[in-house]
């Protein structure tokens, strides 16, 4: 969701709704891992279900042990069977047992024949595979450095053994977030393959796919697209339209289109891939299910959450039945469906799925596995969405510290955790801590990923939001302007991320009273969004809403009301009456009524927003407390001071308890109560409360923050009245 403007009115602060949730969903990209044995039989067993996998595991274990006794443990036949056994254990999620088996084989070979044994390099590669499965990237890297040196010296730098090792080495660099180093190796592999095998050899094409994936991870989507199209056309010619490899390449290209905001093109490709998988491999084949998941993600990106949910539920239930609830693919489905629920505002349902996924992942993969950490981070953001900020902070901090220790201080996933924790601090009103952490994240991302990388741009936008919260409009603008320009240059003027950054800049213009500039930007973004995303896409609706509030700030409240009503009606129809975004829209329509002096109309709407928020989000949710403040402000305008006081006092006490005494929202609610005292003629009580708010806000937020300045104005009015 894009940045949605505040629903602001005198003495009442509406928190900005800002998207900090990372995009989720399986991409299903294919990486060709050469040098490691792949077994088609495993896919057949896999598609038949977990019981068949376990049956195959027992059969291969018996056969391998029999062959080892008969031929010797280091004969190639039992070694090949043990390798299949390791792959089957991986498919069952038994990564620890698989690693033990592979290390035993490697050590046995090393203790006897050592590096002269023809299977020695393969045994090390299999141990590397286990390290990778368990997220032990550093251990994998050390092993691969040794293998690469040995194979280059023994077989030659351009040999298939050396290039296969180099390719696997590059994949480990990718898992460590060292994409530049991976790219250098993959370019070498690709050029060697072209020279030795030719441009149309399957291994050459695999090396191109791997390089395209690395370019994609760096946000260099145009370069990735060129390579992917070239690969697909060659696959079609050599392997045919319906070959698994051709279909996987098409899916990769569709994902690249998604990242460029070209969702319609992506959808066409993904539908084609899914239909072909169903027809060639069957409805329940793992690749068919992955293609359905990928299509669901594309629907979600277009705001078509109901279609996405329907498809993802089929995928999840099928995976449960075939693989079991503890299989990694099933756990991935939990995460994908939870992400859809999150988009629909069904945060409790999302939490239940993510909690189940996290506990299962801890048990099956371990507490420090990257997948466990990812689902824990997603759960933290779901708690954040429910206003459970302290719980979210604890989880996010745990993930960050674990990633620092396991992956390193500058791994992209570690930086994502830092960014997330900074956003939680922001929500808690701990803006200085948020700023320090966000600045650190921006600097590290610039150094590790580059200034133009999408993650770097996202961090810069978030930093600008923190500056806005502190009333530092010029600093926010100075950060946002280069983001807009870079995104225009790298992604294009009509990419959703470019439009989002333009919308954020417009919000900063509004805060500086540069309303005409804000309006021009918002109209421009709205027109593009309607054309590219459609008039009912969530991002388009956010843009219309922001434009409405800008018009309202210019005193054009009738125009603003018409636009806000349009958004409200669409959100009610698409998202439902109780979706958080629908509630926000109700508040915005109420705001337009309030500013036109239609207090009764505003009261009805604010009452509806407050009661629904209490029921859906909870009585102590921060958004509920803000709705209560808005309702109280309507009572004040009607001279109903006693009713306003009851609500203001209730909201303030809950805010102190939940958010803390120095949180900006708590200070606003204290100011709201002080204004009620003024209306009742209780000027001394009002003055004491305003002084307390002013002193706290000046110390915590700075003397020039809007809250502090507003208190000064109110105090000045009281002093004048007391004369």
DOBAMAR-651020 format. One line per field, with one value per residue (C-alpha): residue number from 0; residue in three letters; y, z negated, x. Coordinates in steps of 0.02 Angstrom, whole numbers, always signed. Example, Ala and Ser with C-alpha at 12.3 -4.5 7.8 and 13.67 -1.06 7.14 Angstrom:
<sites>
resi: 0,1
resn: Ala,Ser
yy: -225,-53
zz: -390,-357
xx: +615,+684
</sites>
This chain:
<sites>
resi: 0,1,2,3,4,5,6,7,8,9,10,11,12,13,14,15,16,17,18,19,20,21,22,23,24,25,26,27,28,29,30,31,32,33,34,35,36,37,38,39,40,41,42,43,44,45,46,47,48,49,50,51,52,53,54,55,56,57,58,59,60,61,62,63,64,65,66,67,68,69,70,71,72,73,74,75,76,77,78,79,80,81,82,83,84,85,86,87,88,89,90,91,92,93,94,95,96,97,98,99,100,101,102,103,104,105,106,107,108,109,110,111,112,113,114,115,116,117,118,119,120,121,122,123,124,125,126,127,128,129,130,131,132,133,134,135,136,137,138,139,140,141,142,143,144,145,146,147,148,149,150,151,152,153,154,155,156,157,158,159,160,161,162,163,164,165,166,167,168,169,170,171,172,173,174,175,176,177,178,179,180,181,182,183,184,185,186,187,188,189,190,191,192,193,194,195,196,197,198,199,200,201,202,203,204,205,206,207,208,209,210,211,212,213,214,215,216,217,218,219,220,221,222,223,224,225,226,227,228,229,230,231,232,233,234,235,236,237,238,239,240,241,242,243,244,245,246,247,248,249,250,251,252,253,254,255,256,257,258,259,260,261,262,263,264,265,266,267,268,269,270,271,272,273,274,275,276,277,278,279,280,281,282,283,284,285,286,287,288,289,290,291,292,293,294,295,296,297,298,299,300,301,302,303,304,305,306,307,308,309,310,311,312,313,314,315,316,317,318,319,320,321,322,323,324,325,326,327,328,329,330,331,332,333,334,335,336,337,338,339,340,341,342,343,344,345,346,347,348,349,350,351,352,353,354,355,356,357,358,359,360,361,362,363,364,365,366,367,368,369,370,371,372,373,374,375,376,377,378,379,380,381,382,383,384,385,386,387,388,389,390,391,392,393,394,395,396,397,398,399,400,401,402,403,404,405,406,407,408,409,410,411,412,413,414,415,416,417,418,419,420,421,422,423,424,425,426,427,428,429,430,431,432,433,434,435,436,437,438,439,440,441,442,443,444,445,446,447,448,449,450,451,452,453,454,455,456,457,458,459,460,461,462,463,464,465,466,467,468,469,470,471,472,473,474,475,476,477,478,479,480,481,482,483,484,485,486,487,488,489,490,491,492,493,494,495,496,497,498,499,500,501,502,503,504,505,506,507,508,509,510,511,512,513,514,515,516,517,518,519,520,521,522,523,524,525,526,527,528,529,530,531,532,533,534,535,536,537,538,539,540,541,542,543,544,545,546,547,548,549,550,551,552,553,554,555,556,557,558,559,560,561,562,563,564,565,566,567,568,569,570,571,572,573,574,575,576,577,578,579,580,581,582,583,584,585,586,587,588,589,590,591,592,593,594,595,596,597,598,599,600,601,602,603,604,605,606,607,608,609,610,611,612,613,614,615,616,617,618,619,620,621,622,623,624,625,626,627,628,629,630,631,632,633,634,635,636,637,638,639,640,641,642,643,644,645,646,647,648,649,650,651,652,653,654,655,656,657,658,659,660,661,662,663,664,665,666,667,668,669,670,671,672,673,674,675,676,677,678,679,680,681,682,683,684,685,686,687,688,689,690,691,692,693,694,695,696,697,698,699,700,701,702,703,704,705,706,707,708,709,710,711,712,713,714,715,716,717,718,719,720,721,722
resn: Unk,Unk,Unk,Unk,Unk,Unk,Unk,Unk,Unk,Unk,Unk,Unk,Unk,Unk,Unk,Unk,Unk,Unk,Unk,Unk,Unk,Unk,Unk,Unk,Unk,Unk,Unk,Unk,Unk,Unk,Unk,Unk,Unk,Unk,Unk,Unk,Unk,Unk,Unk,Unk,Unk,Unk,Unk,Unk,Unk,Unk,Unk,Unk,Unk,Unk,Unk,Unk,Unk,Unk,Unk,Unk,Unk,Unk,Unk,Unk,Unk,Unk,Unk,Unk,Unk,Unk,Unk,Unk,Unk,Unk,Unk,Unk,Unk,Unk,Unk,Unk,Unk,Unk,Unk,Unk,Unk,Unk,Unk,Unk,Unk,Unk,Unk,Unk,Unk,Unk,Unk,Unk,Unk,Unk,Unk,Unk,Unk,Unk,Unk,Unk,Unk,Unk,Unk,Unk,Unk,Unk,Unk,Unk,Unk,Unk,Unk,Unk,Unk,Unk,Unk,Unk,Unk,Unk,Unk,Unk,Unk,Unk,Unk,Unk,Unk,Unk,Unk,Unk,Unk,Unk,Unk,Unk,Unk,Unk,Unk,Unk,Unk,Unk,Unk,Unk,Unk,Unk,Unk,Unk,Unk,Unk,Unk,Unk,Unk,Unk,Unk,Unk,Unk,Unk,Unk,Unk,Unk,Unk,Unk,Unk,Unk,Unk,Unk,Unk,Unk,Unk,Unk,Unk,Unk,Unk,Unk,Unk,Unk,Unk,Unk,Unk,Unk,Unk,Unk,Unk,Unk,Unk,Unk,Unk,Unk,Unk,Unk,Unk,Unk,Unk,Unk,Unk,Unk,Unk,Unk,Unk,Unk,Unk,Unk,Unk,Unk,Unk,Unk,Unk,Unk,Unk,Unk,Unk,Unk,Unk,Unk,Unk,Unk,Unk,Unk,Unk,Unk,Unk,Unk,Unk,Unk,Unk,Unk,Unk,Unk,Unk,Unk,Unk,Unk,Unk,Unk,Unk,Unk,Unk,Unk,Unk,Unk,Unk,Unk,Unk,Unk,Unk,Unk,Unk,Unk,Unk,Unk,Unk,Unk,Unk,Unk,Unk,Unk,Unk,Unk,Unk,Unk,Unk,Unk,Unk,Unk,Unk,Unk,Unk,Unk,Unk,Unk,Unk,Unk,Unk,Unk,Unk,Unk,Unk,Unk,Unk,Unk,Unk,Unk,Unk,Unk,Unk,Unk,Unk,Unk,Unk,Unk,Unk,Unk,Unk,Unk,Unk,Unk,Unk,Unk,Unk,Unk,Unk,Unk,Unk,Unk,Unk,Unk,Unk,Unk,Unk,Unk,Unk,Unk,Unk,Unk,Unk,Unk,Unk,Unk,Unk,Unk,Unk,Unk,Unk,Unk,Unk,Unk,Unk,Unk,Unk,Unk,Unk,Unk,Unk,Unk,Unk,Unk,Unk,Unk,Unk,Unk,Unk,Unk,Unk,Unk,Unk,Unk,Unk,Unk,Unk,Unk,Unk,Unk,Unk,Unk,Unk,Unk,Unk,Unk,Unk,Unk,Unk,Unk,Unk,Unk,Unk,Unk,Unk,Unk,Unk,Unk,Unk,Unk,Unk,Unk,Unk,Unk,Unk,Unk,Unk,Unk,Unk,Unk,Unk,Unk,Unk,Unk,Unk,Unk,Unk,Unk,Unk,Unk,Unk,Unk,Unk,Unk,Unk,Unk,Unk,Unk,Unk,Unk,Unk,Unk,Unk,Unk,Unk,Unk,Unk,Unk,Unk,Unk,Unk,Unk,Unk,Unk,Unk,Unk,Unk,Unk,Unk,Unk,Unk,Unk,Unk,Unk,Unk,Unk,Unk,Unk,Unk,Unk,Unk,Unk,Unk,Unk,Unk,Unk,Unk,Unk,Unk,Unk,Unk,Unk,Unk,Unk,Unk,Unk,Unk,Unk,Unk,Unk,Unk,Unk,Unk,Unk,Unk,Unk,Unk,Unk,Unk,Unk,Unk,Unk,Unk,Unk,Unk,Unk,Unk,Unk,Unk,Unk,Unk,Unk,Unk,Unk,Unk,Unk,Unk,Unk,Unk,Unk,Unk,Unk,Unk,Unk,Unk,Unk,Unk,Unk,Unk,Unk,Unk,Unk,Unk,Unk,Unk,Unk,Unk,Unk,Unk,Unk,Unk,Unk,Unk,Unk,Unk,Unk,Unk,Unk,Unk,Unk,Unk,Unk,Unk,Unk,Unk,Unk,Unk,Unk,Unk,Unk,Unk,Unk,Unk,Unk,Unk,Unk,Unk,Unk,Unk,Unk,Unk,Unk,Unk,Unk,Unk,Unk,Unk,Unk,Unk,Unk,Unk,Unk,Unk,Unk,Unk,Unk,Unk,Unk,Unk,Unk,Unk,Unk,Unk,Unk,Unk,Unk,Unk,Unk,Unk,Unk,Unk,Unk,Unk,Unk,Unk,Unk,Unk,Unk,Unk,Unk,Unk,Unk,Unk,Unk,Unk,Unk,Unk,Unk,Unk,Unk,Unk,Unk,Unk,Unk,Unk,Unk,Unk,Unk,Unk,Unk,Unk,Unk,Unk,Unk,Unk,Unk,Unk,Unk,Unk,Unk,Unk,Unk,Unk,Unk,Unk,Unk,Unk,Unk,Unk,Unk,Unk,Unk,Unk,Unk,Unk,Unk,Unk,Unk,Unk,Unk,Unk,Unk,Unk,Unk,Unk,Unk,Unk,Unk,Unk,Unk,Unk,Unk,Unk,Unk,Unk,Unk,Unk,Unk,Unk,Unk,Unk,Unk,Unk,Unk,Unk,Unk,Unk,Unk,Unk,Unk,Unk,Unk,Unk,Unk,Unk,Unk,Unk,Unk,Unk,Unk,Unk,Unk,Unk,Unk,Unk,Unk,Unk,Unk,Unk,Unk,Unk,Unk,Unk,Unk,Unk,Unk,Unk,Unk,Unk,Unk,Unk,Unk,Unk,Unk,Unk,Unk,Unk,Unk,Unk,Unk,Unk,Unk,Unk,Unk,Unk,Unk,Unk,Unk,Unk,Unk,Unk,Unk,Unk,Unk,Unk,Unk,Unk,Unk,Unk,Unk,Unk,Unk,Unk,Unk,Unk,Unk,Unk,Unk,Unk,Unk,Unk,Unk,Unk,Unk
yy: +0,+175,+313,+376,+552,+596,+624,+785,+913,+1032,+944,+772,+674,+533,+418,+399,+228,+179,+15,-61,-241,-332,-408,-593,-746,-880,-828,-1005,-949,-1088,-1092,-1225,-1307,-1403,-1537,-1607,-1764,-1732,-1876,-1869,-2012,-1898,-1785,-1937,-1992,-1813,-1793,-1955,-1889,-1897,-2080,-2126,-2023,-2113,-2281,-2236,-2179,-2347,-2442,-2341,-2355,-2546,-2554,-2438,-2534,-2701,-2635,-2562,-2731,-2822,-2701,-2594,-2426,-2326,-2414,-2294,-2392,-2375,-2197,-2152,-2233,-2139,-1978,-2015,-2055,-1882,-1799,-1895,-1840,-1660,-1679,-1740,-1589,-1700,-1584,-1626,-1814,-1783,-1677,-1812,-1943,-1835,-1786,-1969,-2014,-1869,-1914,-2098,-2054,-1927,-2052,-2181,-2124,-1936,-1817,-1953,-2037,-1989,-1957,-1847,-1681,-1739,-1787,-1613,-1533,-1635,-1574,-1397,-1433,-1481,-1326,-1222,-1309,-1270,-1089,-1121,-1009,-973,-1158,-1185,-1042,-1109,-1283,-1213,-1105,-1263,-1361,-1220,-1207,-1396,-1418,-1271,-1339,-1519,-1506,-1329,-1167,-1198,-1380,-1431,-1482,-1311,-1210,-1316,-1282,-1097,-1092,-1171,-1051,-906,-972,-971,-790,-753,-830,-719,-567,-542,-517,-424,-566,-692,-594,-594,-784,-814,-707,-813,-973,-912,-858,-1023,-1122,-1023,-1051,-1236,-1299,-1170,-1043,-1168,-1303,-1333,-1296,-1130,-1083,-1131,-1016,-875,-909,-900,-736,-663,-710,-620,-465,-474,-479,-318,-234,-234,-299,-239,-332,-486,-476,-472,-630,-720,-688,-750,-909,-943,-927,-1050,-1172,-1166,-1208,-1347,-1424,-1371,-1260,-1381,-1435,-1406,-1297,-1188,-1164,-1119,-990,-915,-904,-815,-688,-661,-625,-497,-414,-406,-315,-187,-161,-246,-355,-387,-457,-558,-626,-682,-778,-855,-914,-996,-1080,-1143,-1215,-1304,-1377,-1442,-1520,-1596,-1640,-1650,-1545,-1597,-1597,-1487,-1376,-1352,-1298,-1177,-1101,-1078,-993,-876,-829,-795,-674,-583,-567,-499,-369,-309,-292,-446,-524,-633,-721,-738,-812,-939,-1000,-1002,-1102,-1238,-1241,-1250,-1387,-1491,-1473,-1522,-1680,-1729,-1673,-1655,-1501,-1494,-1493,-1330,-1305,-1318,-1193,-1076,-1088,-1037,-881,-841,-857,-755,-616,-614,-607,-462,-368,-398,-329,-501,-483,-611,-746,-696,-706,-881,-947,-863,-924,-1102,-1084,-1013,-1150,-1288,-1209,-1198,-1382,-1444,-1325,-1253,-1083,-1003,-1067,-923,-982,-983,-808,-747,-811,-738,-569,-578,-620,-466,-356,-433,-393,-217,-200,-245,-109,-237,-140,-208,-389,-342,-258,-411,-528,-411,-379,-567,-594,-451,-513,-692,-635,-529,-682,-811,-710,-562,-377,-324,-467,-401,-499,-422,-250,-290,-331,-167,-73,-163,-127,+57,+61,-14,+120,+248,+180,+187,+370,+333,+440,+472,+286,+254,+387,+321,+143,+198,+308,+160,+48,+173,+192,+5,-29,+104,+21,-161,-149,+17,+183,+133,-36,-48,-90,+64,+173,+98,+137,+316,+339,+271,+390,+535,+477,+485,+662,+707,+641,+758,+907,+912,+941,+1007,+859,+741,+829,+820,+631,+604,+706,+595,+440,+502,+544,+379,+277,+371,+335,+153,+90,+211,+350,+233,+98,+78,+113,+275,+327,+285,+396,+538,+519,+529,+687,+763,+729,+823,+970,+972,+980,+1134,+1216,+1197,+1135,+1172,+1073,+931,+933,+930,+780,+686,+716,+654,+497,+465,+471,+354,+236,+228,+185,+60,-21,+13,+133,+12,-44,-10,+104,+205,+227,+287,+414,+479,+492,+593,+710,+735,+787,+907,+987,+998,+1086,+1217,+1240,+1142,+1027,+989,+923,+829,+750,+687,+602,+529,+459,+379,+293,+240,+161,+66,+4,-51,-151,-228,-242,-251,-141,-187,-180,-56,+42,+57,+125,+253,+308,+328,+443,+543,+572,+623,+746,+830,+846,+913,+1049,+1100,+1124,+972,+911,+784,+700,+695,+623,+480,+431,+448,+346,+210,+213,+205,+64,-42,-10,-64,-224,-267,-197,-194,-58,-22,-20,+146,+174,+150,+282,+406,+372,+409,+576,+619,+579,+686,+833,+824,+829,+984,+1074,+1042,+1105,+932,+955,+823,+684,+743,+744,+563,+504,+611,+555,+372,+385,+475,+348,+202,+287,+315,+132,+59,+182,+263,+437,+516,+440,+576,+506,+510,+692,+733,+651,+749,+905,+851,+838,+1008,+1085,+1010,+1092,+1258,+1237,+1203,+1358,+1255,+1360,+1319,+1131,+1160,+1267,+1136,+1000,+1105,+1150,+966,+923,+1067,+1024,+838,+865,+995,+875,+717,+785,+952,+1131,+1160,+1005,+1044,+972,+1087,+1238,+1199,+1196,+1365,+1439,+1363,+1427,+1601,+1600,+1545,+1683,+1812,+1747,+1750,+1935
zz: +0,+37,-89,-137,-204,-379,-423,-514,-599,-746,-898,-818,-740,-618,-600,-423,-352,-278,-197,-282,-253,-137,+18,+1,+106,+196,+359,+415,+502,+568,+524,+612,+483,+586,+520,+402,+450,+488,+485,+585,+480,+328,+416,+454,+272,+215,+320,+246,+69,-91,-123,+45,+7,-160,-73,+57,-83,-170,-7,+44,-132,-127,+50,+12,-145,-50,+93,-30,-115,+51,+153,+19,-51,+73,+230,+348,+339,+150,+157,+291,+188,+32,+133,+182,-1,-49,+80,+15,-163,-100,-19,-185,-272,-369,-330,-486,-451,-269,-321,-441,-303,-176,-298,-343,-159,-132,-285,-236,-63,-134,-260,-126,+53,+22,+169,+295,+272,+421,+304,+179,+260,+276,+91,+40,+156,+69,-102,-31,+22,-159,-229,-106,-154,-337,-300,-350,-213,-287,-306,-126,-66,-150,-75,+99,+97,+69,+203,+331,+306,+319,+475,+566,+531,+572,+719,+787,+759,+908,+870,+833,+656,+621,+696,+602,+440,+485,+515,+346,+267,+345,+273,+99,+126,+172,+9,-83,+10,+102,+271,+355,+315,+376,+538,+575,+556,+656,+801,+804,+802,+942,+1055,+1026,+1067,+1226,+1281,+1239,+1264,+1380,+1356,+1363,+1246,+1095,+972,+1060,+1048,+863,+832,+917,+808,+652,+707,+746,+570,+493,+597,+540,+357,+386,+458,+634,+709,+888,+903,+824,+946,+1099,+1042,+994,+1163,+1253,+1147,+1171,+1359,+1365,+1248,+1357,+1511,+1430,+1298,+1353,+1283,+1147,+1075,+888,+916,+1045,+927,+782,+891,+937,+753,+717,+854,+785,+614,+692,+774,+601,+531,+670,+629,+792,+704,+850,+955,+804,+779,+960,+949,+779,+832,+984,+877,+751,+884,+970,+806,+767,+938,+948,+767,+683,+559,+405,+470,+363,+512,+550,+370,+377,+538,+454,+306,+423,+513,+344,+301,+466,+427,+255,+332,+439,+286,+336,+163,+173,+329,+248,+90,+186,+282,+132,+25,+158,+160,-29,-52,+89,+15,-157,-86,+24,-75,-253,-363,-402,-225,-176,-27,-142,-262,-116,-74,-252,-226,-56,-118,-273,-160,-67,-232,-284,-126,-160,-336,-413,-532,-661,-529,-461,-636,-665,-503,-534,-713,-654,-517,-639,-769,-637,-555,-722,-754,-578,-519,-680,-766,-662,-489,-365,-329,-516,-534,-383,-449,-621,-540,-449,-613,-692,-556,-578,-764,-718,-608,-759,-863,-970,-953,-1103,-1048,-870,-934,-1034,-885,-761,-875,-898,-710,-682,-813,-747,-568,-622,-703,-570,-407,-454,-492,-311,-237,-146,-263,-415,-340,-309,-495,-543,-427,-504,-683,-639,-572,-735,-833,-718,-759,-945,-929,-967,-821,-869,-888,-726,-637,-698,-643,-478,-433,-471,-359,-216,-225,-229,-88,+18,-11,+6,+136,+220,+218,+353,+278,+236,+54,+36,+111,-6,-158,-99,-81,-257,-324,-244,-333,-500,-460,-417,-585,-670,-566,-473,-304,-211,-261,-206,-38,-16,-39,+70,+222,+270,+240,+366,+495,+475,+486,+642,+722,+667,+660,+775,+744,+730,+615,+455,+346,+442,+417,+231,+208,+303,+186,+33,+103,+131,-52,-103,+9,-78,-249,-189,-128,+53,+95,+282,+308,+205,+305,+473,+420,+350,+506,+613,+507,+501,+690,+719,+582,+655,+825,+767,+613,+642,+557,+413,+369,+185,+236,+351,+211,+93,+223,+246,+57,+42,+181,+90,-70,+26,+102,-74,-136,-2,-72,+71,-48,+68,+202,+67,+3,+176,+199,+23,+50,+213,+121,-23,+90,+188,+31,-46,+110,+136,-40,-146,-281,-416,-323,-405,-241,-234,-412,-362,-218,-335,-440,-288,-232,-412,-406,-251,-338,-495,-397,-314,-484,-462,-639,-643,-482,-547,-713,-631,-527,-668,-782,-650,-627,-815,-852,-706,-753,-932,-870,-733,-796,-982,-1109,-1143,-964,-923,-774,-888,-1008,-864,-806,-982,-977,-812,-882,-1036,-925,-843,-1013,-1058,-903,-960,-1137,-1211,-1323,-1453,-1324,-1241,-1408,-1447,-1279,-1285,-1462,-1416,-1259,-1352,-1493,-1371,-1266,-1420,-1466,-1291,-1201,-1346,-1422,-1296,-1136,-1012,-1003,-1192,-1190,-1058,-1164,-1316,-1207,-1154,-1337,-1375,-1234,-1311,-1477,-1385,-1313,-1489,-1556,-1663,-1605,-1748,-1718,-1531,-1558,-1668,-1540,-1392,-1487,-1521,-1337,-1278,-1394,-1350,-1162,-1161,-1250,-1155,-982,-977,-1015,-834,-816,-769,-934,-1036,-929,-941,-1130,-1129,-1027,-1144,-1298,-1224,-1197,-1378,-1446,-1342,-1405,-1586,-1576
xx: +0,+62,+83,-89,-104,-154,-336,-290,-401,-379,-303,-321,-179,-212,-62,+3,-26,+140,+184,+335,+288,+406,+333,+310,+274,+370,+447,+485,+644,+754,+937,+1040,+1152,+1277,+1392,+1260,+1164,+980,+856,+694,+626,+620,+494,+386,+390,+361,+204,+136,+143,+246,+206,+282,+436,+457,+432,+564,+681,+671,+695,+848,+922,+907,+975,+1122,+1171,+1160,+1268,+1395,+1415,+1429,+1537,+1618,+1565,+1670,+1606,+1515,+1350,+1319,+1387,+1259,+1121,+1174,+1168,+987,+954,+1019,+907,+756,+795,+802,+632,+562,+638,+762,+907,+1009,+1006,+1049,+1199,+1262,+1252,+1344,+1481,+1507,+1532,+1652,+1754,+1762,+1828,+1950,+2017,+2056,+2085,+2069,+2068,+2117,+1949,+1837,+1690,+1784,+1735,+1554,+1549,+1608,+1479,+1344,+1402,+1394,+1215,+1172,+1256,+1154,+991,+1026,+1074,+1256,+1324,+1496,+1534,+1478,+1588,+1745,+1720,+1687,+1842,+1946,+1852,+1869,+2056,+2078,+1971,+2051,+2225,+2181,+2061,+2091,+1994,+1877,+1840,+1661,+1711,+1789,+1646,+1517,+1610,+1623,+1435,+1396,+1520,+1423,+1260,+1334,+1389,+1207,+1146,+1270,+1202,+1368,+1287,+1429,+1551,+1421,+1397,+1585,+1593,+1434,+1494,+1654,+1551,+1437,+1581,+1672,+1515,+1485,+1665,+1676,+1497,+1417,+1279,+1134,+1200,+1085,+1226,+1263,+1080,+1076,+1224,+1129,+976,+1084,+1163,+991,+933,+1082,+1048,+867,+921,+1018,+863,+937,+776,+799,+965,+886,+740,+854,+944,+783,+700,+855,+855,+669,+678,+823,+735,+579,+681,+784,+670,+496,+359,+302,+469,+491,+644,+554,+407,+521,+608,+439,+394,+558,+523,+347,+422,+539,+388,+306,+456,+442,+258,+206,+78,-38,+105,+160,-15,-32,+132,+94,-79,-1,+132,+4,-111,+33,+96,-79,-97,+79,+120,-50,-150,-50,+129,+245,+285,+100,+70,+217,+148,-22,+62,+156,-5,-88,+52,+23,-164,-120,-4,-149,-261,-364,-350,-505,-442,-271,-346,-450,-297,-180,-302,-306,-115,-102,-231,-153,+21,-44,-121,+27,+180,+115,+100,+287,+355,+444,+327,+175,+253,+283,+97,+53,+159,+85,-95,-55,+12,-155,-251,-138,-183,-368,-350,-382,-236,-294,-308,-138,-65,-135,-59,+109,+117,+82,+214,+343,+321,+328,+480,+570,+536,+578,+715,+782,+770,+907,+861,+833,+655,+614,+683,+583,+416,+458,+491,+324,+235,+317,+244,+72,+80,+134,-20,-127,-45,+48,+209,+304,+277,+327,+484,+540,+518,+600,+750,+773,+773,+896,+1020,+1012,+1038,+1187,+1266,+1220,+1226,+1335,+1311,+1288,+1188,+1033,+918,+1005,+981,+796,+779,+863,+745,+595,+650,+674,+496,+431,+525,+442,+269,+311,+356,+539,+591,+771,+806,+712,+815,+983,+942,+866,+1016,+1130,+1024,+1026,+1215,+1246,+1125,+1208,+1376,+1320,+1180,+1212,+1118,+995,+944,+757,+794,+906,+771,+641,+749,+774,+585,+560,+693,+600,+442,+534,+590,+409,+350,+472,+414,+581,+499,+652,+759,+620,+611,+801,+794,+640,+690,+839,+731,+603,+737,+831,+671,+617,+784,+803,+623,+533,+409,+259,+329,+226,+380,+412,+231,+241,+393,+307,+158,+272,+353,+181,+140,+297,+247,+77,+159,+256,+93,+152,-21,-23,+138,+66,-95,-4,+100,-50,-156,-12,+10,-177,-197,-50,-110,-286,-214,-80,-159,-342,-464,-503,-327,-284,-139,-251,-377,-240,-188,-366,-382,-222,-277,-443,-355,-243,-398,-471,-315,-350,-526,-605,-699,-846,-726,-632,-793,-840,-671,-671,-847,-788,-645,-758,-889,-756,-669,-833,-875,-702,-630,-788,-862,-736,-570,-448,-435,-625,-624,-492,-604,-752,-643,-592,-772,-813,-668,-739,-908,-824,-735,-898,-981,-1094,-1064,-1207,-1151,-973,-1032,-1128,-976,-849,-961,-972,-783,-751,-874,-813,-632,-667,-747,-621,-455,-490,-530,-346,-282,-195,-311,-462,-395,-373,-551,-612,-520,-601,-775,-741,-691,-863,-950,-848,-909,-1087,-1050,-1066,-915,-956,-972,-810,-719,-768,-700,-542,-500,-529,-421,-281,-272,-270,-136,-27,-45,-20,+93,+183,+172,+292,+224,+170,-7,-20,+36,-95,-231,-174,-189,-363,-417,-339,-440,-598,-555,-537,-713,-780,-695,-575,-427,-307,-324,-305,-149,-66,-99,-39,+122,+154,+126,+235,+380,+375,+356,+496,+613,+564,+518,+605,+545,+494,+386,+205,+140,+254,+211,+24,+35,+122,-21,-151,-59,-49,-238,-267,-154,-249,-417,-356,-314
</sites>
